[in-house]
Amino acid sequence: MNPATRKQEIMKVLHQNQTVQVIDLARSLDVSKVTIRTDLDELENRGLLVRTYGGAVLPEQQDQRRFVANTLKEFAPQKTAIAKKAASFVLQGQNIIIDNGSTTVHMAQFLQNICLTVTTSSLLVMQELMHYEKIDLIMAGGILRRPSMGLMGNIAKDFYRQIHADWFFLGASGYTVAQGVFCSNLIEADTKKAMIQSADKICLLADSSKMEHSSLARVCDWSSIDMFITDSITAEVQSKIEDAGVTVIVTEEQ
């Protein structure tokens, strides 16, 4: 069996079982465990799986994927208000990172008259900012994840380790008081962690539909967040997040 066919077989088993073990694959495919580990590493670099101790899992369930083209239309007035407030904290000459996501994309329109450097992994943010002459735009490389139209993985992580930003504007698929911030993909969560480490201040942008909603991949707890901007939040949830040291800002637009 050639390497390409072997990798296809690995992905077939993974989609059937949602998880695979090195020892089982080596036995069924009649190759060494070293060969299987190499195959799994290559598949992870392509964004097709996530390595675990002794095996691998799918990054997410296919039927749980939500595409940013659709989520851009959801709660659009609220997301626009959140993005406008976030942009108001950006100063001339700063370096900022803008995350993938439907809310962060809305920031672009409010930055066009500010001289600054924007680094992003989002193709949608890139498309919005590429014609603004006052903005120096840096695009991180990586594996394209089509649901979010963002680039991620080891290439992106290595890139973010080399830069410094004043702000990182973080998107999320959900958050809870107890566990912090979530996204729907393990590889994307790992990339977001590298972005967090590259910035002085972290600002979470999430509309009220994300409140007390967890997802597959945990990005960070509240100790990593400096500011949280949302359109609506219960008094109890806001109080508990503020107790964790986060500045919570609620926009006037509902």
C-alpha positions, 0 to 999 in steps of 0.5 A, a space after each residue: 500500500 502506497 503512502 497516499 492510499 494508507 493515509 486515505 485508509 487512516 482518514 476513512 477509519 477516523 471518520 467512522 470511529 471519530 478516533 484512531 490508535 497508532 497500535 491498531 492502525 499499524 496492525 491493520 495496515 501492516 506497517 510500523 508504528 513509526 510509519 503511522 505516527 509519521 502519517 498522523 503528523 502529516 495529516 495533522 499538519 494538513 488540518 485533517 486531524 488532531 494528534 492525541 496520546 497514542 492516536 488522533 481524533 477528528 478536529 470536529 464533527 462535520 455536521 457541527 460546522 458553521 460557516 462564517 458566510 452564514 454567521 455573518 448574517 446572524 445578529 448583524 446589528 449587534 455584531 456591528 455595534 460590538 465591532 465599532 466599540 472595539 475599534 474605538 480602542 485602537 490608536 494611531 500607530 498601533 499594531 493589532 491582531 484581528 481574529 477569524 470570525 463573523 464579529 471581528 470581520 465587522 471591525 474593518 469598516 471602522 479602521 479605514 481612517 486609522 494609520 496602523 498595522 493589522 495582522 490577521 489569519 482571516 481571509 475575510 478581514 484581509 479582503 476588507 482591509 486590503 484597499 485601505 492605504 493607511 493600514 499596513 496589512 500582514 497576512 499570517 500563513 497556514 492551513 485554510 479552514 473553510 468554515 471560518 475562512 481562516 488560516 491556522 495550524 503550525 505555520 500560523 502558530 510559528 508566525 505569531 510567535 515572531 510578532 508583537 501586538 498592542 491588541 488581539 481582538 478575539 472571536 469565539 463560538 461561545 463562552 461560559 463563566 466557569 470555563 472561559 472562551 471556546 471555539 469549534 475546532 481544536 486546531 483553531 483553538 491552538 492557533 488562537 492561543 499563539 495569538 493571545 501570547 503575542 499581544 499585550 491586551 486581549 479583547 473578546 468580541 462575542 454577541 449575546 447568543 454566545 453567553 453560557 454556550 460551550 463548544 468543542 475546543 477551549 481557547 482560554 480562561 478569563 485570566 487571559 482576557 482583559 476586555 470583553 465587549 458584548 451587546 447584552 449580558 445578564 447581571 450575574 454573568 457580568 458580575 462573575 466575569 468582572 470578578 475575574 478581572 475582565 472589563 466588561 463593556 455592553 454596547 447600547 445597540 440591542 
